[in-house]
Amino acid sequence: MITFTDTYYARVLKTLKDVIHNEFAENKTYVYINDEFKEFKGASIRLFLNDSTLVERLNNGDVYEVSIEISYYLNYPESNTSNDKEDVIQKLLVDTDRLQQLLFTNRNFTSGSDRHFFNGTIDNIVVNSKTSDETNIDNLQVSRLNFTCQVAMNLT
């Protein structure tokens, strides 16, 4: 029987979820792992694995580059004034920047002697480019960050 390490879910997605949740907990931001958008009022953050690519084959294991889509959602009632709308856009951009800085700070994540991931970078950020299931939600604002990191797998 093989010695198994849950890399994608436990070491990458769950770790990112916990780090982000701890940072945004005071705002009651719901952080979840799913391939589909879920509608919540207020703020939420969705994480999902886009892909994984072999970077290097070593004698004792492999190094993979993992791409995670991080979608930050703001769903607030319709704004009555241009100032209200500007406040929502400001919150979207400020929280996106906060998320980017948080991921930069945690780009190399180790817990004890276990290296969860390393060389994390934000490759791009897209604002208000909505998927088909998001376009029908009134007043939904979205920013998407593509977080790429490396993981060591199958180490013997």
Buried (B, 14 or more C-beta within 10 A) or exposed (E): EEEEEEBBEEBBBBBBBEBBBEBBEEEEBBBEBEEEBEEBEEBBBBBBBEEBEEBEEEEEEBBBBBBBBBBBBBBBEEBEEEEEBEEBBEBBBEBBEBBBEBBEEBBEBEEEEEBBBBEBEBEEBEEEEBEEEBEEBEEBBBBBBBBBBBBBBBEE
